[in-house]
Amino acid sequence: MIKTFEEARALIRALQICTIFESEKSGLPSLWEHVDLPEKQEGEKGWGEKISAVWDWKNRLPATFPDEIFYGKIKGGFAVLMTMDHLRHTHFPAAYKPVSQLNSLAGHVFEKIRNEPWETTELRKEIMAAQGCSKSQFDTALKNLQISLNVVRSNDPAIERDTWLTFQELYPEIWELHVVED
């Protein structure tokens, strides 16, 4: 059981991949189940110590150790942390799909992100207005772009809101290792 940021880093390294929160459907261990901090107590305001730590670590681990830890989504939409080695050699070859194999809405979202980084709220507004889609349709397209390893969240610790970049831009060495472009 872990209590500190450094122990969370060691856990990710040991597990290679884990979800952020528990889910039997994922078939993976979770960061949540390994954290030994108190949960929110009845009558307590705000988040409990455990949820605060897990939520912080999911962003801070890949921001602090970008060459070591990756944050992304896997099939089923589960948020995960994994080692870069696992991403490079196991996950990317199994999960990558070209944007052309996704729906057209995902293609429009990708094109916006390919041209420049976008923060989620502004991108959602822009795409919903331009494409006439619902929030749910947009969210699904963005999630599918993450699962297929076409877009990733920026690891820049100075950026407070989820900001999206292409996977190729943030991880060119992994991209070049696996993707043959026509």
C-alpha positions as CSV (number, residue, x, y, z in Angstrom):
1,M,0.0,0.0,0.0
2,I,1.3,3.5,-0.9
3,K,0.9,6.9,0.7
4,T,3.3,9.2,-1.2
5,F,4.0,10.5,-4.7
6,E,7.3,8.7,-4.9
7,E,5.6,5.4,-3.9
8,A,3.0,6.0,-6.6
9,R,5.9,6.4,-9.1
10,A,7.4,3.1,-7.9
11,L,4.0,1.4,-8.2
12,I,3.6,2.4,-11.8
13,R,7.1,1.2,-12.6
14,A,6.3,-2.2,-10.9
15,L,2.9,-2.7,-12.4
16,Q,3.8,-1.4,-15.9
17,I,0.1,-0.4,-16.4
18,C,-2.8,0.4,-14.1
19,T,-6.1,2.2,-14.2
20,I,-6.6,5.3,-12.2
21,F,-9.7,4.1,-10.5
22,E,-10.9,0.5,-9.8
23,S,-13.0,-1.3,-12.4
24,E,-13.5,-5.0,-12.7
25,K,-14.2,-4.5,-16.4
26,S,-10.7,-3.3,-17.2
27,G,-9.0,-6.4,-16.0
28,L,-6.2,-4.3,-14.6
29,P,-5.0,-3.3,-11.2
30,S,-5.7,0.3,-10.2
31,L,-3.8,3.1,-8.5
32,W,-6.8,3.6,-6.3
33,E,-6.8,0.1,-4.8
34,H,-3.1,0.5,-3.8
35,V,-3.4,3.9,-2.1
36,D,-3.6,3.8,1.7
37,L,-4.9,7.2,2.6
38,P,-8.2,8.1,4.3
39,E,-11.3,8.4,2.2
40,K,-13.7,11.4,2.7
41,Q,-15.4,11.1,6.0
42,E,-19.0,11.8,6.5
43,G,-19.6,15.5,7.1
44,E,-16.1,16.4,5.7
45,K,-16.1,19.2,3.1
46,G,-14.4,18.9,-0.2
47,W,-12.6,15.8,-1.4
48,G,-11.1,13.2,0.9
49,E,-7.3,12.7,1.2
50,K,-7.3,9.6,-1.0
51,I,-9.2,11.0,-4.0
52,S,-7.2,14.2,-3.8
53,A,-3.9,12.3,-3.9
54,V,-5.0,10.0,-6.8
55,W,-6.4,12.9,-8.8
56,D,-3.2,14.9,-8.3
57,W,-0.9,12.0,-9.1
58,K,-2.6,11.0,-12.4
59,N,-1.5,14.4,-13.8
60,R,1.7,15.0,-11.8
61,L,3.3,11.6,-12.5
62,P,3.5,12.0,-16.3
63,A,4.3,15.8,-15.9
64,T,7.2,15.1,-13.5
65,F,8.5,12.0,-15.3
66,P,7.5,12.4,-19.0
67,D,10.2,10.0,-20.1
68,E,9.0,7.4,-17.7
69,I,5.2,7.5,-17.2
70,F,2.4,7.9,-19.7
71,Y,-1.2,8.9,-19.1
72,G,-3.8,7.9,-21.6
73,K,-7.0,6.0,-22.2
74,I,-7.4,2.3,-23.2
75,K,-10.2,0.4,-24.8
76,G,-13.4,0.8,-22.8
77,G,-12.4,4.4,-22.0
78,F,-10.4,3.6,-18.9
79,A,-7.9,6.2,-17.8
80,V,-4.5,4.6,-17.2
81,L,-0.9,5.3,-16.2
82,M,1.8,3.1,-17.8
83,T,5.5,3.0,-18.1
84,M,6.9,4.5,-21.3
85,D,8.5,1.1,-22.0
86,H,5.1,-0.6,-21.8
87,L,3.7,2.0,-24.1
88,R,6.5,1.7,-26.6
89,H,6.8,-2.1,-26.8
90,T,3.4,-3.4,-25.9
91,H,0.5,-1.0,-25.8
92,F,1.2,1.2,-28.8
93,P,1.6,-1.7,-31.3
94,A,-1.6,-3.3,-30.0
95,A,-3.8,-0.1,-29.6
96,Y,-2.8,2.3,-32.4
97,K,-5.4,2.9,-35.2
98,P,-5.1,5.5,-37.9
99,V,-7.6,8.4,-37.7
100,S,-8.9,7.2,-41.1
101,Q,-10.3,4.1,-39.3
102,L,-12.3,6.3,-36.9
103,N,-15.6,8.2,-37.6
104,S,-15.6,11.5,-39.4
105,L,-16.2,13.5,-36.3
106,A,-13.0,12.1,-34.8
107,G,-11.3,13.2,-38.0
108,H,-12.5,16.7,-37.6
109,V,-11.4,16.8,-34.0
110,F,-8.0,15.4,-34.9
111,E,-7.5,18.0,-37.7
112,K,-8.1,20.8,-35.2
113,I,-5.5,19.3,-32.7
114,R,-3.1,18.6,-35.5
115,N,-3.0,22.2,-36.4
116,E,-2.5,23.5,-32.9
117,P,-3.0,22.4,-29.3
118,W,-6.5,22.8,-28.0
119,E,-8.0,23.0,-24.5
120,T,-11.0,20.7,-24.1
121,T,-13.7,23.3,-23.4
122,E,-12.7,25.5,-26.3
123,L,-12.3,22.6,-28.7
124,R,-15.7,21.2,-27.7
125,K,-17.4,24.6,-28.3
126,E,-15.7,24.9,-31.7
127,I,-16.4,21.4,-32.9
128,M,-20.0,21.4,-31.7
129,A,-20.7,24.7,-33.5
130,A,-18.9,23.6,-36.7
131,Q,-20.1,20.0,-36.9
132,G,-23.5,20.3,-35.2
133,C,-22.7,17.4,-32.8
134,S,-23.7,16.9,-29.2
135,K,-21.4,17.2,-26.2
136,S,-21.6,13.4,-25.9
137,Q,-20.6,12.8,-29.5
138,F,-17.7,15.2,-29.1
139,D,-16.6,13.5,-25.9
140,T,-16.8,10.1,-27.6
141,A,-14.7,11.3,-30.6
142,L,-12.0,12.7,-28.3
143,K,-12.0,9.5,-26.2
144,N,-11.6,7.4,-29.3
145,L,-8.7,9.6,-30.5
146,Q,-7.0,8.9,-27.1
147,I,-7.7,5.2,-27.2
148,S,-6.3,4.9,-30.7
149,L,-3.2,6.9,-29.7
150,N,-3.7,9.7,-32.1
151,V,-4.1,12.5,-29.4
152,V,-2.6,12.8,-25.9
153,R,-3.0,15.2,-23.1
154,S,-0.1,17.7,-22.7
155,N,2.3,16.9,-19.9
156,D,3.3,20.5,-19.4
157,P,3.0,21.2,-15.7
158,A,2.3,24.9,-16.4
159,I,-0.9,24.0,-18.2
160,E,-3.8,23.5,-15.7
161,R,-6.6,22.4,-18.1
162,D,-6.5,19.3,-20.3
163,T,-4.8,20.4,-23.5
164,W,-4.6,18.1,-26.5
165,L,-1.6,17.4,-28.8
166,T,-1.1,14.8,-31.4
167,F,0.6,11.6,-30.2
168,Q,3.2,12.0,-33.0
169,E,4.1,15.5,-31.7
170,L,4.6,14.5,-28.1
171,Y,6.2,11.0,-28.7
172,P,7.8,11.1,-32.2
173,E,10.3,8.3,-31.4
174,I,7.4,5.9,-30.6
175,W,5.5,7.0,-33.6
176,E,8.4,6.5,-35.9
177,L,9.1,3.1,-34.4
178,H,5.6,1.8,-35.3
179,V,3.8,3.9,-37.9
180,V,4.6,3.7,-41.6
181,E,3.1,6.6,-43.4
182,D,2.0,6.4,-47.0
